[in-house]
Amino acid sequence: MAALDFYFDFISPYAYLGWTQIHALAARHGREVHAIPTLFAAMLKHSGTLGPAEIPLKRVYIFKDTIRTARHLGVPFSAPPSHPFNPLLALRVATVEPSREVIDALYRAAWGGGEGIETQALVTRALETAGIASAPLLAAANEPATKQKLRDATDAAIAAGVFGVPTVIADGPTVDVPGGPERELFWGVDSFPHLERFLAGGDPITAADTASFTRLAPSANRPR
């Protein structure tokens, strides 16, 4: 079965909201979900940008928007103890075991009303509360090979064009290649309706559309 590559970081409330929706979306189109933990901070560093929560004028809006979205979707949602927080250990655990059960447990603790996931004690509690044995996962998460695997996955995501989370990269029919596979990237939970149309073969974008925008040259540049 073909897969939807779902790139995420626990630090993002939008990635949490996307995680609550991607499985049903995938099932509607006969796809599996391939969960890929990545470090959002490394993507921001690569592109030289700040995270949404690091921009004061955007921070409050982001949280209001995620609350509205969560209420609309009918999913549990509440602020973590702090934000931004350090998601590294949780990401490494998910790198060891990127199963729905493990990621569900960590997301519930981060954004679904739990105590957070910033420390080893909190990650342990999140896993054990879900009935998941934490000791072997934590031991593997702290191995140098796991840390490198997460770095490699993040580098590969950036190389594939991923610049934020959640991002889904899908193979599916397009109007350019009827019935044939074409890799396409969708960023943000608000892009999921476009992803649905793409998977159903109804993506309105053509090669000519893409070319017309990629050929555009800037006529003004903002000083940096």
LOVEXSE-58018 format. One record per residue: residue in three letters; chain; y negated, z negated, x negated of N, C-alpha, C in turn. Coordinates in steps of 0.2 Angstrom, whole numbers, plus 5000, padded with zeros to 4 digits. Atoms other than C-alpha are relative to their C-alpha. Example, Ala and Ser with C-alpha at 12.3 -4.5 7.8 and 13.67 -1.06 7.14 Angstrom:
2
NODE; ala; A; 5006; 5000; 4996; 5022; 4961; 4938; 4994; 5000; 4996
NODE; ser; A; 5006; 5001; 5004; 5005; 4964; 4932; 4995; 4997; 5004
//
This chain:
224
NODE; met; A; 5006; 5000; 4996; 5000; 5000; 5000; 4994; 5000; 4996
NODE; ala; A; 5006; 5000; 5003; 4983; 5004; 4994; 4996; 4994; 5000
NODE; ala; A; 5004; 5006; 5000; 4971; 4990; 4989; 4993; 5001; 5000
NODE; leu; A; 5007; 5001; 5001; 4953; 4985; 4991; 4999; 4995; 4995
NODE; asp; A; 5001; 5004; 5005; 4947; 4978; 4975; 4994; 4996; 5002
NODE; phe; A; 5006; 5004; 4998; 4936; 4963; 4980; 4998; 4995; 4994
NODE; tyr; A; 5003; 5004; 5006; 4925; 4956; 4966; 4996; 4994; 5003
NODE; phe; A; 5003; 5005; 4997; 4919; 4939; 4969; 4998; 4994; 4995
NODE; asp; A; 5002; 5006; 5004; 4911; 4923; 4961; 4999; 4994; 5006
NODE; phe; A; 5001; 5006; 4995; 4912; 4906; 4970; 4993; 4998; 5001
NODE; ile; A; 5007; 5002; 4999; 4894; 4903; 4967; 4996; 5004; 5005
NODE; ser; A; 5003; 4996; 4995; 4889; 4916; 4980; 5002; 4999; 5007
NODE; pro; A; 4998; 5001; 4993; 4888; 4911; 4998; 5002; 5007; 5004
NODE; tyr; A; 4999; 4993; 4996; 4888; 4930; 5003; 5008; 5002; 4998
NODE; ala; A; 4993; 4998; 5002; 4905; 4932; 4993; 5004; 4996; 5004
NODE; tyr; A; 4996; 5004; 4996; 4912; 4917; 5003; 5000; 5003; 5007
NODE; leu; A; 5000; 4996; 4994; 4906; 4926; 5019; 5005; 5006; 5000
NODE; gly; A; 4996; 4994; 5001; 4914; 4942; 5013; 5007; 4999; 5000
NODE; trp; A; 4993; 5002; 5000; 4930; 4933; 5009; 5003; 4999; 5007
NODE; thr; A; 4997; 5002; 4993; 4932; 4927; 5027; 5001; 5006; 5004
NODE; gln; A; 4999; 4994; 4996; 4931; 4945; 5033; 5004; 5005; 4997
NODE; ile; A; 4997; 4994; 5003; 4939; 4956; 5021; 5007; 5001; 5001
NODE; his; A; 4993; 4999; 4999; 4957; 4953; 5025; 5001; 5003; 5007
NODE; ala; A; 4999; 4996; 4993; 4955; 4958; 5044; 4998; 5007; 4999
NODE; leu; A; 5003; 4993; 5001; 4945; 4973; 5038; 5006; 5004; 4997
NODE; ala; A; 4994; 4996; 5003; 4959; 4978; 5026; 5006; 5001; 5004
NODE; ala; A; 4995; 5000; 4995; 4972; 4975; 5039; 4999; 5006; 5005
NODE; arg; A; 5001; 4995; 4995; 4964; 4987; 5051; 5001; 5007; 4997
NODE; his; A; 4999; 4993; 5003; 4965; 5001; 5038; 5006; 5000; 4996
NODE; gly; A; 4994; 5000; 5004; 4982; 4997; 5031; 4999; 4999; 4992
NODE; arg; A; 5002; 5002; 5007; 4975; 4990; 5015; 5002; 4993; 4998
NODE; glu; A; 4999; 5007; 5003; 4979; 4975; 5004; 4993; 4998; 4997
NODE; val; A; 5006; 5003; 5004; 4965; 4964; 4996; 5003; 4998; 4993
NODE; his; A; 4999; 5002; 5007; 4965; 4963; 4977; 4994; 4996; 4998
NODE; ala; A; 5005; 5005; 5002; 4955; 4948; 4973; 4999; 5000; 4992
NODE; ile; A; 5002; 5000; 5007; 4946; 4949; 4956; 4994; 4995; 4999
NODE; pro; A; 5005; 5004; 5002; 4937; 4934; 4950; 4995; 5002; 4994
NODE; thr; A; 5005; 4998; 5005; 4921; 4938; 4940; 4994; 4995; 4999
NODE; leu; A; 5006; 5004; 5002; 4906; 4929; 4932; 4994; 5003; 5002
NODE; phe; A; 5006; 4997; 4998; 4891; 4933; 4942; 4994; 5000; 4995
NODE; ala; A; 5005; 5001; 5005; 4880; 4926; 4928; 5000; 5005; 4995
NODE; ala; A; 5000; 4995; 5005; 4886; 4938; 4916; 4998; 5007; 5002
NODE; met; A; 5003; 4993; 4997; 4882; 4953; 4928; 4992; 4999; 5000
NODE; leu; A; 5008; 5001; 5000; 4864; 4946; 4929; 4998; 5001; 4993
NODE; lys; A; 5002; 5000; 5006; 4863; 4944; 4911; 5000; 5008; 4997
NODE; his; A; 4999; 4993; 5002; 4869; 4962; 4908; 4995; 5004; 5003
NODE; ser; A; 5006; 4996; 4997; 4856; 4969; 4920; 4993; 4997; 4999
NODE; gly; A; 5007; 5002; 5001; 4842; 4958; 4915; 4997; 4997; 5006
NODE; thr; A; 5003; 5003; 4994; 4839; 4950; 4932; 5002; 4993; 5001
NODE; leu; A; 4999; 5007; 4998; 4838; 4933; 4940; 5005; 5000; 5006
NODE; gly; A; 4996; 5001; 4994; 4850; 4927; 4953; 4996; 4999; 5006
NODE; pro; A; 5005; 5002; 4994; 4843; 4926; 4971; 4998; 4993; 5001
NODE; ala; A; 5002; 5007; 4999; 4843; 4907; 4971; 4996; 4998; 4994
NODE; glu; A; 5005; 5001; 5005; 4833; 4908; 4955; 4993; 5002; 5001
NODE; ile; A; 5007; 4998; 4998; 4818; 4916; 4964; 4998; 4996; 5006
NODE; pro; A; 5002; 5005; 4994; 4809; 4903; 4974; 4998; 5003; 5006
NODE; leu; A; 5002; 4997; 4993; 4802; 4915; 4987; 5006; 5003; 5003
NODE; lys; A; 4994; 4997; 4997; 4819; 4922; 4990; 5005; 4994; 5002
NODE; arg; A; 4995; 5005; 4999; 4829; 4906; 4989; 5001; 4997; 5007
NODE; val; A; 5000; 5003; 4993; 4825; 4898; 5006; 5002; 5006; 5005
NODE; tyr; A; 4998; 4995; 4996; 4827; 4915; 5014; 5008; 5001; 5000
NODE; ile; A; 4993; 4998; 5001; 4844; 4918; 5007; 5004; 4995; 5004
NODE; phe; A; 4996; 5005; 4996; 4851; 4901; 5014; 4999; 5001; 5007
NODE; lys; A; 5001; 4999; 4993; 4843; 4904; 5031; 5005; 5006; 5002
NODE; asp; A; 4996; 4994; 4998; 4851; 4922; 5031; 5008; 4998; 5000
NODE; thr; A; 4993; 5002; 5000; 4868; 4915; 5026; 5002; 4996; 5006
NODE; ile; A; 4998; 5004; 4994; 4868; 4902; 5039; 5000; 5004; 5007
NODE; arg; A; 5000; 4995; 4994; 4863; 4915; 5052; 5007; 5004; 5000
NODE; thr; A; 4994; 4996; 5001; 4877; 4926; 5046; 5006; 4996; 5002
NODE; ala; A; 4994; 5004; 4999; 4890; 4912; 5046; 5001; 4998; 5007
NODE; arg; A; 5000; 5002; 4993; 4885; 4907; 5064; 5002; 5006; 5004
NODE; his; A; 4998; 4994; 4997; 4887; 4925; 5069; 5007; 5002; 5000
NODE; leu; A; 4993; 4998; 5002; 4904; 4927; 5061; 5004; 4994; 5003
NODE; gly; A; 4995; 5006; 4997; 4910; 4910; 5068; 5004; 4997; 4994
NODE; val; A; 4996; 5003; 5005; 4915; 4903; 5051; 4996; 4994; 4997
NODE; pro; A; 5003; 5006; 5002; 4912; 4886; 5044; 4995; 5001; 4994
NODE; phe; A; 5005; 4999; 5006; 4897; 4885; 5032; 4995; 4994; 4999
NODE; ser; A; 5005; 5005; 5001; 4887; 4872; 5024; 4998; 5000; 4992
NODE; ala; A; 5003; 5000; 5007; 4877; 4869; 5008; 5005; 4996; 4995
NODE; pro; A; 4996; 5004; 5005; 4887; 4863; 4992; 4995; 4995; 4998
NODE; pro; A; 5004; 5006; 5003; 4881; 4847; 4983; 4994; 5003; 4996
NODE; ser; A; 5006; 4997; 5004; 4870; 4858; 4972; 5001; 5008; 4999
NODE; his; A; 5000; 4993; 5001; 4866; 4876; 4969; 4994; 5003; 4996
NODE; pro; A; 4993; 4998; 5002; 4867; 4885; 4958; 5004; 4995; 4997
NODE; phe; A; 4996; 5005; 5003; 4882; 4876; 4951; 5005; 5004; 4995
NODE; asn; A; 4996; 4996; 5005; 4895; 4880; 4938; 5007; 5001; 5003
NODE; pro; A; 4994; 4998; 4997; 4909; 4890; 4945; 5006; 5001; 4995
NODE; leu; A; 4995; 4997; 5004; 4919; 4893; 4929; 5007; 4997; 5001
NODE; leu; A; 4993; 5003; 4999; 4934; 4881; 4931; 5003; 5003; 5006
NODE; ala; A; 4997; 4997; 4994; 4937; 4887; 4949; 5001; 5008; 4999
NODE; leu; A; 4999; 4993; 5001; 4935; 4905; 4943; 5006; 5001; 4996
NODE; arg; A; 4994; 5000; 5005; 4948; 4902; 4929; 5006; 4998; 5004
NODE; val; A; 4994; 5001; 4996; 4960; 4894; 4942; 5002; 5006; 5004
NODE; ala; A; 4999; 4994; 4996; 4958; 4909; 4953; 5003; 5006; 4996
NODE; thr; A; 4998; 4995; 5004; 4961; 4920; 4938; 5008; 4999; 4998
NODE; val; A; 4993; 5002; 5001; 4978; 4911; 4935; 5004; 5002; 5006
NODE; glu; A; 4996; 4999; 4994; 4983; 4912; 4953; 4995; 5003; 5006
NODE; pro; A; 5005; 4997; 4996; 4972; 4925; 4963; 5003; 5001; 5007
NODE; ser; A; 4997; 5000; 4994; 4981; 4921; 4979; 4995; 4998; 5006
NODE; arg; A; 5004; 5002; 4995; 4973; 4919; 4996; 5000; 4993; 5001
NODE; glu; A; 4999; 5008; 4999; 4979; 4901; 4998; 4995; 4997; 4995
NODE; val; A; 5004; 5003; 5005; 4971; 4896; 4981; 4992; 5001; 5001
NODE; ile; A; 5007; 4998; 4999; 4954; 4906; 4984; 4998; 4996; 5007
NODE; asp; A; 5002; 5004; 4994; 4953; 4899; 5002; 4999; 4993; 4999
NODE; ala; A; 5001; 5007; 5001; 4955; 4881; 4996; 4994; 4999; 4996
NODE; leu; A; 5005; 5001; 5004; 4942; 4883; 4983; 4993; 5002; 5004
NODE; tyr; A; 5006; 4998; 4996; 4930; 4892; 4995; 4998; 4995; 5005
NODE; arg; A; 5001; 5005; 4995; 4932; 4879; 5008; 4996; 4994; 4997
NODE; ala; A; 5003; 5006; 5003; 4927; 4865; 4996; 4993; 5002; 4997
NODE; ala; A; 5007; 4998; 5002; 4912; 4875; 4990; 4995; 5002; 5005
NODE; trp; A; 5004; 4998; 4995; 4905; 4882; 5006; 5002; 4999; 5007
NODE; gly; A; 4998; 5001; 4994; 4915; 4877; 5020; 5000; 4992; 5002
NODE; gly; A; 5001; 5007; 4998; 4910; 4858; 5021; 5003; 4996; 4995
NODE; gly; A; 4997; 5004; 5005; 4919; 4852; 5006; 4996; 4996; 4995
NODE; glu; A; 5004; 5004; 5005; 4914; 4841; 4991; 4997; 5004; 4994
NODE; gly; A; 5002; 4996; 5006; 4911; 4856; 4979; 5006; 5001; 4996
NODE; ile; A; 4994; 4998; 5004; 4921; 4863; 4965; 4997; 5000; 4993
NODE; glu; A; 5003; 4999; 5006; 4910; 4860; 4950; 5004; 4996; 4994
NODE; thr; A; 4997; 5004; 5005; 4921; 4847; 4941; 5008; 5001; 5001
NODE; gln; A; 4992; 5000; 4999; 4940; 4846; 4937; 5002; 4996; 5005
NODE; ala; A; 4998; 5005; 4994; 4941; 4831; 4949; 4999; 5004; 5007
NODE; leu; A; 5002; 4997; 4994; 4933; 4841; 4963; 5005; 5006; 5001
NODE; val; A; 4995; 4994; 5000; 4944; 4857; 4959; 5007; 4997; 5002
NODE; thr; A; 4993; 5003; 4999; 4960; 4846; 4959; 5000; 4998; 5007
NODE; arg; A; 5000; 5002; 4993; 4955; 4838; 4976; 5000; 5006; 5005
NODE; ala; A; 5000; 4994; 4995; 4952; 4855; 4984; 5007; 5003; 5000
NODE; leu; A; 4993; 4997; 5000; 4969; 4861; 4978; 5005; 4996; 5004
NODE; glu; A; 4996; 5004; 4997; 4978; 4846; 4983; 5000; 4999; 5007
NODE; thr; A; 5001; 5001; 4992; 4970; 4844; 5000; 5003; 5006; 5003
NODE; ala; A; 4997; 4994; 4997; 4977; 4862; 5003; 5007; 5000; 4999
NODE; gly; A; 4993; 5000; 5001; 4994; 4857; 4998; 5002; 5004; 4994
NODE; ile; A; 4999; 4996; 5006; 4993; 4866; 4981; 5001; 4996; 4994
NODE; ala; A; 4999; 5004; 5006; 5000; 4858; 4965; 4995; 5002; 4995
NODE; ser; A; 5005; 4999; 5004; 4985; 4857; 4954; 5001; 5000; 4993
NODE; ala; A; 4999; 5001; 5008; 4992; 4852; 4937; 5002; 5006; 4997
NODE; pro; A; 4998; 4994; 5004; 5000; 4868; 4932; 4994; 5006; 5000
NODE; leu; A; 5006; 4995; 5000; 4985; 4879; 4938; 4994; 4998; 4995
NODE; leu; A; 5005; 5002; 5004; 4973; 4868; 4929; 5002; 5000; 4992
NODE; ala; A; 4998; 4999; 5007; 4983; 4868; 4913; 4999; 5007; 4998
NODE; ala; A; 5001; 4993; 5002; 4984; 4887; 4913; 4993; 5002; 5000
NODE; ala; A; 5008; 4998; 4999; 4965; 4888; 4918; 4997; 4999; 4993
NODE; asn; A; 5003; 5002; 5006; 4961; 4879; 4902; 5002; 5003; 4994
NODE; glu; A; 4997; 4996; 5005; 4971; 4891; 4891; 4995; 5005; 4997
NODE; pro; A; 5004; 4995; 5003; 4961; 4902; 4879; 5001; 5007; 5003
NODE; ala; A; 4999; 4994; 4997; 4970; 4917; 4886; 4997; 5001; 5007
NODE; thr; A; 5003; 5000; 4993; 4964; 4913; 4904; 4993; 5001; 4999
NODE; lys; A; 5007; 5000; 5001; 4946; 4911; 4898; 4999; 5008; 4998
NODE; gln; A; 5002; 4993; 5003; 4947; 4928; 4889; 5002; 5005; 5006
NODE; lys; A; 4998; 4996; 4994; 4956; 4936; 4905; 4994; 5001; 5005
NODE; leu; A; 5005; 5000; 4996; 4941; 4931; 4915; 4994; 5004; 4997
NODE; arg; A; 5005; 4996; 5003; 4929; 4938; 4903; 5001; 5008; 5000
NODE; asp; A; 4998; 4993; 5000; 4938; 4954; 4902; 5000; 5003; 5007
NODE; ala; A; 5000; 4997; 4993; 4939; 4956; 4921; 4992; 5001; 5001
NODE; thr; A; 5007; 4999; 4999; 4920; 4953; 4921; 4997; 5006; 4997
NODE; asp; A; 5002; 4994; 5003; 4917; 4966; 4908; 5002; 5007; 5003
NODE; ala; A; 4998; 4995; 4997; 4928; 4978; 4917; 4997; 5002; 5006
NODE; ala; A; 5004; 5000; 4994; 4919; 4975; 4933; 4993; 5004; 4999
NODE; ile; A; 5007; 4997; 5002; 4902; 4979; 4925; 5001; 5008; 4998
NODE; ala; A; 4999; 4993; 5002; 4910; 4995; 4917; 5001; 5004; 5006
NODE; ala; A; 4998; 4996; 4993; 4916; 5000; 4935; 4993; 5001; 5004
NODE; gly; A; 5006; 4999; 4996; 4898; 4999; 4941; 4998; 4994; 5004
NODE; val; A; 5001; 5006; 4996; 4899; 4981; 4949; 4994; 4996; 4997
NODE; phe; A; 5006; 5004; 5002; 4882; 4972; 4948; 4998; 4994; 5004
NODE; gly; A; 5001; 5006; 4996; 4883; 4959; 4961; 5007; 4998; 5004
NODE; val; A; 4994; 5003; 4996; 4895; 4949; 4972; 4998; 4999; 5007
NODE; pro; A; 4993; 4997; 5000; 4904; 4952; 4984; 4999; 5008; 4999
NODE; thr; A; 4999; 4993; 5000; 4908; 4970; 4979; 5007; 5002; 5002
NODE; val; A; 4994; 4997; 4999; 4922; 4980; 4986; 5000; 5007; 4997
NODE; ile; A; 4999; 4993; 5002; 4928; 4996; 4977; 5007; 5002; 5004
NODE; ala; A; 4995; 4998; 4995; 4939; 5006; 4989; 5002; 5007; 4998
NODE; asp; A; 4997; 4993; 5000; 4950; 5022; 4988; 5000; 5002; 5007
NODE; gly; A; 5000; 4998; 4993; 4948; 5032; 5004; 4998; 5007; 5001
NODE; pro; A; 5003; 4993; 4999; 4945; 5049; 5012; 4993; 5000; 5001
NODE; thr; A; 5007; 4999; 4999; 4928; 5055; 5011; 4999; 5007; 5003
NODE; val; A; 5001; 4993; 4997; 4919; 5070; 5019; 5000; 5005; 4994
NODE; asp; A; 5000; 4995; 5006; 4918; 5078; 5001; 5007; 5002; 4998
NODE; val; A; 4993; 4998; 5002; 4937; 5077; 4998; 5004; 4998; 5006
NODE; pro; A; 4997; 5002; 4994; 4945; 5078; 5015; 5008; 4998; 4998
NODE; gly; A; 4993; 5003; 5001; 4961; 5067; 5015; 5002; 4998; 4993
NODE; gly; A; 4999; 5001; 5007; 4959; 5064; 4996; 4997; 4993; 4998
NODE; pro; A; 5003; 5006; 5002; 4956; 5048; 4987; 4993; 5001; 4996
NODE; glu; A; 5007; 5000; 5003; 4938; 5044; 4981; 4998; 4993; 4999
NODE; arg; A; 5003; 5007; 5001; 4932; 5028; 4973; 4993; 4999; 5002
NODE; glu; A; 5007; 5001; 4998; 4917; 5021; 4981; 4999; 4992; 5000
NODE; leu; A; 5002; 5007; 5000; 4908; 5004; 4979; 4996; 4998; 5006
NODE; phe; A; 5004; 5003; 4994; 4901; 4993; 4993; 4998; 4993; 4998
NODE; trp; A; 5003; 5006; 5003; 4890; 4979; 4988; 4997; 4996; 5006
NODE; gly; A; 5002; 5004; 4995; 4887; 4964; 5000; 5004; 5000; 5006
NODE; val; A; 4996; 5000; 4994; 4895; 4958; 5016; 4996; 5004; 5005
NODE; asp; A; 5003; 4995; 4996; 4882; 4968; 5025; 5001; 5007; 5000
NODE; ser; A; 4998; 4993; 5001; 4889; 4984; 5018; 5007; 5001; 5003
NODE; phe; A; 4993; 5000; 4997; 4906; 4980; 5027; 5001; 5006; 5005
NODE; pro; A; 5000; 4994; 4995; 4902; 4992; 5042; 5000; 5007; 4997
NODE; his; A; 5000; 4994; 5004; 4899; 5006; 5029; 5007; 5001; 4997
NODE; leu; A; 4993; 4999; 5003; 4916; 5002; 5021; 5005; 5002; 5005
NODE; glu; A; 4996; 4998; 4994; 4924; 5003; 5038; 5000; 5007; 5001
NODE; arg; A; 5001; 4993; 4998; 4917; 5020; 5041; 5003; 5004; 4994
NODE; phe; A; 4997; 4996; 5006; 4922; 5026; 5023; 5008; 5000; 5001
NODE; leu; A; 4993; 5000; 4999; 4940; 5020; 5026; 5003; 5004; 5006
NODE; ala; A; 4998; 4997; 4994; 4941; 5028; 5043; 4998; 5008; 4999
NODE; gly; A; 5002; 4993; 5001; 4935; 5045; 5035; 4994; 5002; 5003
NODE; gly; A; 5006; 4998; 4996; 4918; 5044; 5043; 4994; 4999; 4995
NODE; asp; A; 5006; 5002; 5005; 4907; 5041; 5027; 4995; 5006; 5001
NODE; pro; A; 5005; 4994; 4999; 4891; 5052; 5030; 4997; 5003; 4994
NODE; ile; A; 5003; 4998; 5006; 4887; 5053; 5012; 5004; 5006; 4997
NODE; thr; A; 4997; 4994; 5003; 4890; 5070; 5004; 4998; 5001; 4992
NODE; ala; A; 5001; 4999; 5007; 4890; 5076; 4986; 4992; 5002; 4999
NODE; ala; A; 5007; 4998; 5000; 4873; 5084; 4989; 4995; 4994; 5001
NODE; asp; A; 5004; 5006; 4999; 4866; 5068; 4996; 4999; 4996; 4993
NODE; thr; A; 5000; 5004; 5006; 4871; 5059; 4980; 4996; 5003; 4994
NODE; ala; A; 5003; 4997; 5006; 4865; 5072; 4968; 4992; 5000; 5001
NODE; ser; A; 5007; 5000; 4998; 4848; 5073; 4977; 4996; 4993; 4997
NODE; phe; A; 5004; 5007; 5002; 4844; 5054; 4973; 5002; 4999; 4992
NODE; thr; A; 4999; 5001; 5007; 4852; 5054; 4956; 4996; 5004; 4995
NODE; arg; A; 5005; 4996; 5004; 4841; 5068; 4950; 4993; 4998; 5000
NODE; leu; A; 5007; 5002; 4999; 4825; 5059; 4955; 4998; 4997; 4993
NODE; ala; A; 5003; 5003; 5006; 4814; 5055; 4940; 4994; 4995; 5002
NODE; pro; A; 5005; 5005; 4998; 4802; 5040; 4941; 4993; 5003; 4998
NODE; ser; A; 5007; 4998; 5001; 4783; 5044; 4942; 4996; 4995; 4998
NODE; ala; A; 5004; 5006; 5002; 4778; 5026; 4938; 5005; 4995; 4998
NODE; asn; A; 4995; 5005; 5003; 4786; 5012; 4928; 4996; 4994; 5000
NODE; arg; A; 5003; 5006; 5000; 4782; 4994; 4931; 5001; 4997; 4993
NODE; pro; A; 4999; 5003; 5007; 4778; 4985; 4914; 5005; 4994; 5001
NODE; arg; A; 4995; 5006; 5000; 4792; 4972; 4909; 4998; 4996; 4994
//
